[in-house]
Amino acid sequence: MPQHDLIVIGGGPGGYVAAIRAAQLGLDAACVDARAALGGTCLNVGCIPSKTLLHSSHLFAEAGGLGARGIRTGPVELDLAAMMADKDDAVRALTGGIDQLFRKYGVSRYEGTARLAGDGRVIVDGKDAGEFAAEHIVIASGSDPSPLAGADVDEDRIVSSTGALTFAEVPDTLIVVGAGYIGLELGSVWRRLGSSVTVVEFLDRIVPAMDQEIARRFHRALAGQGLAFRLGSKITSARVSADGVTLGVEPAAGGDAETLRADRVLVATGRRPRTDDLGLVSAGVDLDTEGRIRVDERYRTSVAGVYAIGDVTAGPMLAHKASQEGHALAELLAGHTASVNYGAIPSVVYTEPEVAWVGATEDELKEHGTAYKKGRFPFTANARGRTTGQTEGMVKILSHGDTDRILGVHIIGASAGELIGEAVLAIELGASAEDLALTCHAHPTLSESVREAAAAAAYGKALHA
């Protein structure tokens, strides 16, 4: 029976990072994953292909408006097959890169499905079938799309996020069920490419984790791009025919039913932890009521020698959260000190405009009775935004009313996902709004908006607004 110091079940952002970092620290690490290509959902059918299509579709939509910048072009045409091939190339390059890193650091790779067999043993079924042993076993198996009652996914007419990344043609009409990250991103892709898109959401707002002020502005921006919204609505039935899908829709609070028809339906109602068929119950691993694995602050489960990270545990289902945990766990298993600051995990929606945030929302501060100060700065007053035409958006900074320590930063606008990095570092280091306000930022850059919002929070007013 092959013996390792560490076996990771799952080759996604949490699992492969844990395996590579453990190997770098001198442990004999192995990774088991059912896919032929490493990288998990994120690299294969999630973050990477979706962001490639988001960028490409944005360029396609933007090309039609270049005349306003003095650039004359001929008719803009879509080659969807080429766009999909470009997406696939990006996926292959990145998943292949993980293979190279495994070889570089000596991580053993087993292709197949894994389950716990007790006493530090893992049974693998598939290409590399066998029984393996390790002192430490890490479960990083990720998550799957959540089903929607009455609307069975067939990846043809009714699709999950996976199917929505592989349409062979642009659907004339698309209904997106769920106004979270995934639904809004993929809905934006197909709207830009020509679909008529309607988003149906059970709640009365989009992206419930987002600061409400930012969410309202975000909603208006997306509606202005042509996305239609049916908030406070629920799907009650789905009937598939040869030429489309007919959905039964009712108000979530009760009321008259109606029907909506579309060529395709995307079910984007969230994700659930992938914990089935791992032998967890028979091994004695405790799960919570939502099927997630219970862990302590060192990622230990109820079974000695078994750990869990990423989407199978509580917290936001984000690739970078899983990676952070994988890195920290590897350090701990190697005898080092490590921890994850969950108050400094950023979130990003990669639409246009982008939305990014870290830390507390204004709603949360009000709910907890925390004294706070607020500073805003609009991109319309930012020099770089004016020169590039990227004036949609703002930066909002929340700091403690007494200490001025930064509690939350919320950005809507171009490059929000890049700009949020400075805010994450500020929260990680316990910086004050004044610290950011006194930090020199290059001119002209969008990042100056962060400094201006910080000044507004610290001093009550920004310089350029």
Secondary structure, DSSP 8 states (H G I E B T S, - for coil): --EEEEEEE--SHHHHHHHHHHHHTT--EEEEESSSSSSHHHHHHSHHHHHHHHHHHHHHHHHTTGGGGT---------HHHHHHHHHHHHHHHHHHHHHHHHHHT-EEEESEEEEEETTEEEEESTT-EEEEEEEEEE---EEE--BTTB---SSSEE-HHHHT--SS--SEEEEE--SHHHHHHHHHHHHTT-EEEEE-SSSSSSTTS-HHHHHHHHHHHHHTT-EEE-SEEEEEEEEETTEEEEEEEETTS---EEEEESEEEE-S-EEE--TTS-HHHHT--B-TTS-B---TT-B-SSTTEEE-GGGSSS---HHHHHHHHHHHHHHHTT------GGG--EEE-SSSEEEEEE--HHHHHHTT--EEEEEEEGGG-HHHHHHT--SEEEEEEEETTT-BEEEEEEEETTHHHHHHHHHHHHHTT-BHHHHHTS---SS-TTHHHHHHHHHHHHS--S--
